[in-house]
């Protein structure tokens, strides 16, 4: 317990000393209990630390989180609160015998605290927002509130100390707890009595970060790297490298730690965070959440008043968020405080190389520091095992001393136990395996009911099961879960597989689990809604989420994989196959399930069969997601995963374009992974991959007819002086095949054009097409003649601009602060003389594709794929309707079930954009984009529609697109039937 020193001194009549005892009254039971003084502050630090019996004070109390306010310009003002016993709340009443009695009532104050007010005085000014004392109570005011804890977002940030007279009870002063955490003897005292060393967090920005795990006596918590139960050992060089990276002179920079699961990436990052927050000038550090809990999202991070260390775990699954963070700090004025973005990922994949190619040399990334962790390079196996054993034993003993039995409330034999003797030997050199073996040995020696189990993982799951049953009893659900019931294990397995960000998703997952458990009964009767809600709440409390989601999950991955495979095996391999296709699961849950199971198969290959059956049962819902997660896996694991799901694609390969296309994609990925030339993943992050494949037929650079393609007939004006439709080849399967050096040179030239346009205050020209010639020259075919802007020169008429391949392009001063000149530019195909032909959909506004429905939709799907492969900063908004989407596309697009929904989205975007253009005095979105490069409002909206334009839909679309200034919208639609008029630019498609 923490309170004000002067409060204790006044109540006891003498200054407290360490080891002395005082008495406190507990609010919940009004009883008086003795507590011991363990630390005493000085005159400047008016605080005292007390320790008491948790059995008397409350066993359900969890260690406090310690924090400070760090945001100078929050998007939403955080409320702070404190509960105390001000004298103004004292009430006097008469007893039956006529005597007077005084009730010391408590009162909560609510107010706001600015992170930048009171810095010189090293205090917080609390501006009280709720009612203040008046009348007679004004004389007493808030006096008596001293010692109350000041909280923001449930994090302790200060101690109320005084009520300054000048502010007439509307402002309180509080001691920031960061001043206490600067003292080694204080943090040591807290750690000695709680077992947890306090760490400073950002309280006002805490919704953006993962919270520390809530202590509970289960293997899942004890093995959590963020719980820091086992002291940090080894990895000295890696930690030194990352510390040097943090303290380097750069303002913003990015690093990545690569390593297999369980090697210690998260523990290394946790230790780095701790050390940076304990510096004399502390940093703000945290694991960034991928669950958006507040409006404004990440923007407030740019207003942090301290150096900032952001850690993104599983970065390979969060590339969009990584780029969002980089864009934020690229555009922010962060002149003084450092920002470091640390990415944790399994072995290298192409996403990192793309990130380097896009951001390297920019204000937010130097070279992109890479740290690699291996299973044995940084650890002494025997030493780590002994250290872990000692740490687990001490933490479990502390739980027991605080009233939590080491056997989780169970006694007697364990129905989950397996006959045999314990083998505590680690199965490999991974840190997680060593820690699991150490914990199993401690539990086996602590709890006699575990001596019959064989492997460390068996011991841990047996104890985890006891923890579940303890939770069942505490929630009054014994009748739902008999002692031998498999339902509880199935529910926890489903929780781990599908997860839930919102309670509705969690309830749907619970229903799916109950439905599966009673699958053999003819008529299904689920428990009533109240019981289902209590079961869902029990699961939420079982593994509290740290990232703002509704559910957390059991960990580490290897222990969770063992749980899943057991639950699946004991249901004859039906759990996974039944749960994944369940109609009540959301797309987000299905994608998460695929990610979890893909990782689990690396530990439990037997799960692959169940996944295959699930995908085969619902290929439309699951196959694309299953292929999609392969990009999130290291190459070896990706091969295993793709081989597992390939049979499902083979069985359904005749079920339509999308399934057949997924099979081709699987085969292509497997070929490339095995040969080491994957366009999606690579083994070595230091080697720049080949971005495209070179198909030749004897003419250098000319695409071979082997890849499947369509022949398109582009409008004549796609080429300068064109009089006939222009034939081009549009390639399928792996997207368009582009020669990387030519494409990079074109992007470079167009970025220079955008930069020069901005600096010279000249408008970017509208282009009909951009032609990339075989020798690397670039030609702009303008809609209207205009004087050329460097690096282009007029060639012949001023409606054609040319950038010769012989021209040396100057380097970009800051390539990532320059917006793409034409973000809706898309490759339409290979034209005459091997010329790559690009068209700007923003300028075209509407393009009508003429051809068979199946092929038109195929092409629309390929266009969606091409746009979504771009970095987030250079990607337009993509909406689709009636289009079959390939892997990697669904998460980056907005999908509309109906044509009407797509038209409403187009109309809304057009109205909003035109209104903003009028307000700012711009004539075109291109002009606004050059002046405000990274405003998402100026991103073009590309809409791909595979529905036939029936009725007045075509006329409505034209009205939206042409009723006013160009609104940054490009629509590609399936051309209307012959009975209707196609008003867009016509492109004929010949399969």
Order of alpha helices (4+ residues) and beta strands (2+ residues): beta-alpha-beta-beta-beta-alpha-beta-beta-beta-beta-beta-beta-alpha-beta-beta-beta-alpha-alpha-beta-alpha-alpha-beta-alpha-beta-beta-alpha-beta-alpha-beta-alpha-alpha-alpha-alpha-alpha-alpha-alpha-alpha-alpha-alpha-alpha-alpha-alpha-beta-beta-alpha-beta-beta-beta-beta-beta-beta-alpha-beta-alpha-beta-beta-alpha-alpha-beta-alpha-beta-beta
